[in-house]
């Protein structure tokens, strides 16, 4: 039987998909990318915000259409199922099996019980070391923990994924070595909050120690970590990034807001003052640091004054990269019940305003790179085959921009080469090989 996968949502969800793909492959099944060739289609859903939930439902309905052709079984798993399994079973008879996140320990047994064509097997557990990397030959995500204890009032993740649970350092390093043997050049370390790594099992934050251990692995050229909460970025962590060439000088720091009043209502631990102080410290200690953040507009009770504080912060801080989203009223979260909900049009207006100013900042930041030389990881070629496509340490794949390098000589994919920036377009850099 051929197995087709669709993985939605975040990189942490993708790791679950990759482990299940690995489980099927170890049991002798073929994985196909074309749903028309799949006997079983598995959709790993996201249920974080309303738009993600709608995407998951639309994808399930789209995949259900293939049951009129070759597909015999449609399976749904992941965060949406964890939140709404009972409702989905009633409303979506097209789906043959719903698997909740908290039942992944028995995922193979559930599949076997539903699909009689699949026999029992002693190989029946999800395994990090057997996962199939689906992100290509240049980078892989390394999930170091799951769940979250932060309890931000707008976020459903703790209800979906449970309490923060770290993996042991030796287990993570073992997986990273397996990845390195596949000639993958970059490790992207992820968790709901990477800076809380280790507290639950070691009694103190251990991200800095983990990064140092990962730096010892031969073959890995770049290491970066995402989702670093501002209140947990220590001097030790900053120094580890600064002093290890393999670790990209890149901090992804979701601040969410800058108004102390809004931050408090969000149950965030940082303050306006501590955020400004952290940005200054990072830039002083690591002059070429890239700082990315995520902010939210339209949180309940966000006044015009609160929003203006955020707007002024964005203009003043001039962060290298920024993502923004509008508050989504999520079922079961404390923020769902807060009064002073913001009208959708107001949210949209505020979102447009901050993105407009950030786009100007981003454009200026790109232009400042002209004339500079950077190492670029070559990842492929443009459609017209006139350029190589790559990334610098400043770019997270599928989130940030890319570099177009004029083809003047043969370069192997996966190579790290020195390039000089000669021009920019709206989001990307244009370079030439030195």
C-alpha positions as CSV (number, residue, x, y, z in Angstrom):
1,X,0.0,0.0,0.0
2,X,1.2,3.5,-0.8
3,X,1.0,6.1,1.9
4,X,0.5,9.9,1.3
5,X,1.2,12.6,3.8
6,X,0.0,16.2,4.2
7,X,1.7,18.0,7.1
8,X,0.1,21.3,8.2
9,X,1.2,23.9,10.7
10,X,4.5,24.4,12.4
11,X,7.9,22.7,12.2
12,X,7.2,21.0,15.5
13,X,4.2,19.3,13.9
14,X,6.3,18.4,10.9
15,X,8.6,16.4,13.2
16,X,5.7,14.2,14.2
17,X,4.9,13.6,10.5
18,X,8.5,12.7,9.7
19,X,8.5,10.2,12.6
20,X,5.3,8.5,11.3
21,X,6.7,8.5,7.7
22,X,9.8,6.8,9.2
23,X,7.6,4.2,11.0
24,X,5.7,3.3,7.8
25,X,9.0,3.1,5.8
26,X,10.5,0.7,8.5
27,X,7.4,-1.5,8.0
28,X,8.0,-1.7,4.3
29,X,5.5,0.8,2.9
30,X,6.1,3.2,0.1
31,X,5.6,7.0,0.7
32,X,4.2,8.9,-2.3
33,X,3.9,12.7,-2.9
34,X,1.0,12.5,-5.3
35,X,-2.4,11.8,-3.5
36,X,-3.7,10.2,-6.7
37,X,-1.2,7.3,-6.1
38,X,-2.0,6.9,-2.4
39,X,-4.0,4.1,-0.9
40,X,-3.9,5.8,2.5
41,X,-3.7,9.6,3.0
42,X,-2.7,11.0,6.4
43,X,-3.2,14.7,7.2
44,X,-1.4,16.1,10.2
45,X,-3.5,19.0,11.2
46,X,-2.9,22.3,13.0
47,X,-5.4,23.8,15.4
48,X,-3.5,26.9,16.7
49,X,-5.7,29.7,15.3
50,X,-8.9,30.0,13.3
51,X,-7.2,30.3,9.9
52,X,-5.1,27.2,10.6
53,X,-8.2,25.3,11.7
54,X,-10.0,26.2,8.5
55,X,-7.0,25.2,6.4
56,X,-7.0,21.8,8.1
57,X,-10.7,21.2,7.4
58,X,-10.4,22.4,3.8
59,X,-7.4,20.1,3.3
60,X,-9.3,17.1,4.8
61,X,-12.2,17.7,2.5
62,X,-9.9,18.1,-0.5
63,X,-8.1,14.8,0.3
64,X,-11.5,13.1,0.8
65,X,-12.2,13.6,-2.9
66,X,-9.4,11.1,-3.7
67,X,-11.4,8.4,-2.0
68,X,-13.5,8.4,-5.2
69,X,-10.3,7.2,-7.0
70,X,-7.6,5.0,-5.5
71,X,-7.5,6.1,-1.9
72,X,-9.2,3.7,0.5
73,X,-8.6,5.4,3.9
74,X,-8.2,9.0,5.1
75,X,-6.6,9.6,8.5
76,X,-6.5,12.8,10.5
77,X,-4.1,13.4,13.3
78,X,-2.5,16.4,15.1
79,X,-3.6,19.5,17.0
80,X,-7.0,20.0,15.4
81,X,-8.0,16.4,16.3
82,X,-6.7,16.9,19.8
83,X,-9.0,19.8,20.3
84,X,-12.1,18.7,18.4
85,X,-12.0,14.9,17.9
86,X,-15.6,14.3,19.0
87,X,-17.0,17.1,16.9
88,X,-14.9,16.1,13.9
89,X,-16.1,12.5,14.1
90,X,-19.7,13.7,13.9
91,X,-19.2,16.2,11.1
92,X,-16.6,14.5,8.9
93,X,-17.6,10.9,8.1
94,X,-15.2,11.1,5.1
95,X,-12.4,10.6,7.6
96,X,-11.9,7.0,8.6
97,X,-9.7,7.5,11.7
98,X,-8.9,10.5,14.0
99,X,-5.8,10.2,16.1
100,X,-5.3,12.6,19.0
101,X,-1.8,14.0,19.8
102,X,-1.9,12.5,23.4
103,X,-2.5,9.0,22.0
104,X,0.6,8.9,19.7
105,X,2.1,6.2,21.9
106,X,-0.4,3.8,20.4
107,X,-0.6,5.3,16.9
108,X,0.4,2.2,15.1
109,X,-2.1,0.0,17.0
110,X,-4.9,2.5,16.2
111,X,-4.0,2.3,12.5
112,X,-3.8,-1.5,12.5
113,X,-7.2,-1.8,14.3
114,X,-8.8,0.4,11.7
115,X,-7.1,-0.8,8.5
116,X,-7.1,-4.5,8.4
117,X,-4.7,-4.6,5.4
118,X,-2.0,-3.4,7.7
119,X,-0.7,-6.2,10.0
120,X,0.6,-5.9,13.5
121,X,4.4,-5.2,13.9
122,X,7.0,-5.1,16.6
123,X,8.1,-1.9,15.0
124,X,5.2,0.2,16.2
125,X,6.5,3.3,18.0
126,X,7.4,6.8,16.8
127,X,11.2,7.2,16.9
128,X,13.1,10.4,16.5
129,X,16.1,8.5,15.2
130,X,14.1,6.8,12.4
131,X,12.3,9.9,11.1
132,X,12.5,10.7,7.4
133,X,13.7,14.3,6.8
134,X,11.3,15.9,4.4
135,X,12.9,19.4,4.2
136,X,15.5,18.5,1.6
137,X,19.2,17.9,1.9
138,X,20.3,21.2,3.5
139,X,18.5,21.6,6.8
140,X,16.5,19.7,9.3
141,X,14.4,20.7,12.4
142,X,15.6,19.4,15.7
143,X,12.7,19.3,18.3
144,X,14.2,19.5,21.8
145,X,11.0,19.7,23.8
146,X,7.2,19.7,23.4
147,X,4.3,21.3,25.2
148,X,4.4,24.6,27.1
149,X,4.0,25.9,30.6
150,X,3.9,29.7,29.8
151,X,0.1,29.9,29.8
152,X,-0.2,33.1,27.7
153,X,-3.9,34.0,27.9
154,X,-4.4,34.0,24.1
155,X,-2.7,30.6,23.4
156,X,-4.3,27.1,23.2
157,X,-1.0,25.3,22.9
158,X,-0.8,24.2,26.6
159,X,-4.3,22.7,26.3
160,X,-3.4,20.9,23.0
161,X,0.2,19.7,23.6
162,X,0.3,19.6,27.4
163,X,3.0,20.6,29.8
164,X,6.6,21.4,28.7
165,X,8.6,18.2,28.4
166,X,12.3,18.3,27.5
167,X,14.2,15.5,25.8
168,X,17.5,14.4,27.3
169,X,20.6,16.1,25.9
170,X,22.2,12.7,25.0
171,X,19.1,11.7,23.0
172,X,19.0,15.0,21.1
173,X,22.7,14.8,20.3
174,X,22.3,11.2,19.1
175,X,19.6,12.3,16.7
176,X,21.6,15.3,15.5
177,X,24.5,13.0,14.7
178,X,22.2,10.8,12.6
179,X,21.1,13.9,10.8
180,X,24.7,15.0,10.2
181,X,25.5,11.6,8.7
182,X,22.9,12.4,6.0
183,X,25.1,15.3,5.0
184,X,22.6,17.9,6.2
185,X,24.3,21.2,6.8
186,X,22.0,23.1,9.2
187,X,20.1,22.2,12.4
188,X,17.2,24.4,13.3
189,X,16.4,23.8,17.0
190,X,12.7,24.2,17.9
191,X,10.3,23.9,20.8
192,X,7.3,25.9,21.9
193,X,9.9,27.9,23.9
194,X,13.5,26.8,23.4
195,X,14.8,29.0,26.2
196,X,12.9,26.9,28.8
197,X,14.7,23.8,27.6
198,X,15.9,21.5,30.4
199,X,14.3,23.2,33.4
200,X,11.8,20.3,33.9
201,X,14.5,17.6,33.9
202,X,17.7,19.3,34.9
203,X,16.3,22.0,37.2
204,X,17.8,24.9,35.2
205,X,17.8,26.2,31.6
206,X,20.1,24.0,29.5
207,X,19.8,25.5,26.0
208,X,23.3,27.0,26.2
209,X,24.8,23.7,27.2
210,X,22.9,21.8,24.5
211,X,24.0,24.2,21.8
212,X,27.6,23.7,22.9
213,X,27.2,19.9,22.6
214,X,25.7,20.3,19.1
215,X,28.6,22.4,18.0
216,X,30.9,19.4,18.5
217,X,29.2,17.4,15.8
218,X,31.2,17.0,12.6
219,X,29.4,17.9,9.4
220,X,27.0,20.4,10.8
221,X,27.9,23.9,9.5
222,X,25.1,26.0,11.0
223,X,22.9,25.8,14.1
224,X,20.1,28.1,14.9
225,X,17.3,28.1,17.5
226,X,13.9,29.6,17.2
227,X,11.1,30.8,19.6
228,X,13.4,32.2,22.3
229,X,11.3,34.0,24.9
230,X,12.8,37.4,25.8
231,X,12.7,37.0,29.6
232,X,14.7,33.7,29.4
233,X,17.6,34.9,27.1
234,X,20.5,34.9,29.6
235,X,24.0,36.4,29.3
236,X,25.3,32.8,29.2
237,X,23.1,32.0,26.1
238,X,24.2,35.3,24.4
239,X,27.9,34.5,25.0
240,X,27.5,30.9,23.7
241,X,26.0,32.3,20.4
242,X,28.7,34.9,20.2
243,X,31.6,32.5,20.8
244,X,30.6,29.6,18.6
245,X,31.1,30.1,14.9
246,X,28.6,27.3,14.0
247,X,25.7,29.1,15.8
248,X,24.1,31.7,13.7
249,X,23.9,35.2,15.1
250,X,20.2,35.1,14.8
251,X,17.6,35.5,17.6
252,X,14.0,34.8,17.0
253,X,12.2,36.5,19.9
254,X,8.4,36.6,20.0
255,X,7.7,39.7,22.1
256,X,3.9,39.9,21.1
257,X,3.6,43.5,22.3
258,X,5.4,46.4,24.0
259,X,2.7,48.0,26.1
260,X,3.1,46.8,29.7
261,X,-0.6,46.8,30.2
262,X,-1.2,44.5,27.2
263,X,1.7,42.3,28.1
264,X,0.3,41.8,31.6
265,X,-3.2,40.9,30.2
266,X,-1.4,38.5,27.9
267,X,0.3,36.9,31.0
268,X,3.7,37.6,29.4
269,X,6.7,37.7,31.8
270,X,8.6,40.4,30.0
271,X,8.1,44.2,30.1
272,X,8.6,47.1,27.8
273,X,11.8,48.1,29.7
274,X,13.3,44.5,29.6
275,X,12.6,44.1,25.9
276,X,14.3,47.4,25.0
277,X,17.2,46.4,27.3
278,X,17.6,43.0,25.7
279,X,17.7,44.4,22.2
280,X,20.4,46.9,23.2
281,X,22.4,44.1,24.9
282,X,22.2,41.8,21.9
283,X,23.3,44.5,19.5
284,X,26.2,45.6,21.8
285,X,27.5,42.1,22.3
286,X,26.9,40.8,18.8
287,X,27.2,43.7,16.3
288,X,26.0,41.6,13.3
289,X,23.1,40.0,15.2
290,X,19.8,39.5,13.3
291,X,16.8,40.0,15.5
292,X,13.4,38.7,14.4
293,X,10.2,39.1,16.4
294,X,6.5,38.4,16.3
295,X,3.8,40.8,17.5
296,X,0.1,40.7,17.9
297,X,-2.4,43.5,17.3
298,X,-6.0,43.7,18.5
299,X,-5.6,41.9,21.8
300,X,-8.7,42.6,23.9
301,X,-8.4,46.0,25.6
302,X,-5.7,47.2,23.3
303,X,-6.3,50.9,23.3
304,X,-5.1,53.4,20.7
305,X,-2.4,54.4,23.1
306,X,-1.3,50.8,23.5
307,X,-1.1,50.4,19.8
308,X,0.8,53.7,19.3
309,X,3.4,52.4,21.8
310,X,3.8,49.3,19.6
311,X,4.0,51.3,16.4
312,X,6.6,53.6,17.9
313,X,8.6,50.7,19.1
314,X,8.7,49.2,15.7
315,X,9.9,52.5,14.2
316,X,12.5,53.0,16.9
317,X,13.8,49.4,17.4
318,X,14.2,48.8,13.6
319,X,14.3,45.1,14.0
320,X,15.6,43.1,11.1
321,X,12.6,40.9,10.6
322,X,9.1,40.9,12.0
323,X,6.0,38.9,11.6
324,X,2.6,40.1,12.8
325,X,-0.9,38.6,13.3
326,X,-4.2,39.7,14.5
327,X,-5.7,38.4,17.7
328,X,-7.8,35.3,17.2
329,X,-10.4,34.5,19.9
330,X,-9.5,30.8,20.7
331,X,-12.0,28.6,22.4
332,X,-11.0,27.6,25.9
333,X,-8.4,30.3,26.4
334,X,-8.7,33.0,29.1
335,X,-8.5,35.8,26.4
336,X,-11.7,34.4,24.8
337,X,-13.6,35.7,27.8
338,X,-11.9,39.0,28.2
339,X,-14.1,42.1,27.7
340,X,-13.3,44.9,25.3
341,X,-12.8,42.7,22.3
342,X,-11.5,44.7,19.3
343,X,-13.5,45.0,16.1
344,X,-12.0,43.1,13.2
345,X,-11.7,46.2,11.0
346,X,-9.7,47.9,13.8
347,X,-7.4,44.9,14.0
348,X,-6.9,44.9,10.2
349,X,-6.2,48.6,10.2
350,X,-3.6,48.3,12.9
351,X,-2.0,45.2,11.3
352,X,-1.7,47.1,7.9
353,X,-0.2,50.1,9.6
354,X,2.6,48.2,11.4
355,X,3.4,46.0,8.4
356,X,3.7,49.1,6.3
357,X,6.3,50.6,8.5
358,X,8.1,47.3,9.0
359,X,8.3,46.8,5.2
360,X,10.1,50.1,4.9
361,X,12.5,49.1,7.7
362,X,13.2,45.7,6.0
363,X,13.8,47.4,2.7
364,X,16.3,49.7,4.3
365,X,18.0,46.9,6.2
366,X,18.4,44.9,2.9
367,X,20.0,47.9,1.1
368,X,22.5,48.3,3.9
369,X,23.8,44.8,3.0
370,X,24.9,45.9,-0.5
371,X,28.7,45.7,-0.8
372,X,29.0,43.2,2.2
373,X,30.3,39.7,1.8
374,X,28.5,36.7,3.4
375,X,28.7,33.0,3.4
376,X,25.7,31.6,1.4
377,X,24.4,28.0,1.7
378,X,23.5,27.0,-1.9
379,X,20.1,25.3,-2.0
380,X,19.1,25.1,-5.7
381,X,18.6,27.1,-8.8
382,X,16.1,29.6,-10.1
383,X,13.4,28.6,-12.5
384,X,15.2,30.2,-15.4
385,X,18.5,28.6,-14.3
386,X,20.3,31.9,-14.4
387,X,20.8,32.1,-10.6
388,X,21.7,29.8,-7.7
389,X,19.4,30.2,-4.8
390,X,20.7,30.2,-1.3
391,X,20.5,31.6,2.3
392,X,22.8,33.5,4.6
393,X,22.9,33.1,8.4
394,X,20.3,35.9,8.4
395,X,17.6,33.8,6.8
396,X,15.4,31.0,8.2
397,X,14.1,28.8,5.4
398,X,10.5,29.4,4.3
399,X,10.2,32.4,6.7
400,X,12.8,34.9,5.7
401,X,14.3,35.9,2.3
402,X,16.7,34.2,0.0
403,X,19.8,35.2,-2.0
404,X,20.0,35.0,-5.8
405,X,23.6,34.4,-6.9
406,X,24.5,34.9,-10.6
407,X,25.7,31.7,-12.1
408,X,29.3,32.3,-13.2
409,X,30.8,28.9,-12.3
410,X,29.6,25.4,-11.2
411,X,28.7,25.2,-7.6
412,X,27.4,22.0,-5.9
413,X,24.1,22.3,-3.9
414,X,24.9,22.2,-0.2
415,X,28.1,24.3,-0.6
416,X,28.9,27.2,1.6
417,X,30.4,29.9,-0.5
418,X,31.5,33.6,-0.1
419,X,29.2,36.0,-2.0
420,X,29.2,39.8,-2.3
421,X,25.8,41.5,-2.2
422,X,25.3,43.6,-5.3
423,X,21.6,44.5,-5.2
424,X,18.2,43.8,-3.6
425,X,14.7,43.3,-4.6
426,X,11.6,43.6,-2.3
427,X,12.5,40.8,0.1
428,X,15.6,39.2,-1.2
429,X,19.3,39.8,-1.9
430,X,21.2,39.5,-5.2
431,X,24.8,38.5,-5.1
432,X,27.8,37.4,-7.1
433,X,30.4,34.7,-6.3
434,X,33.7,36.1,-5.0
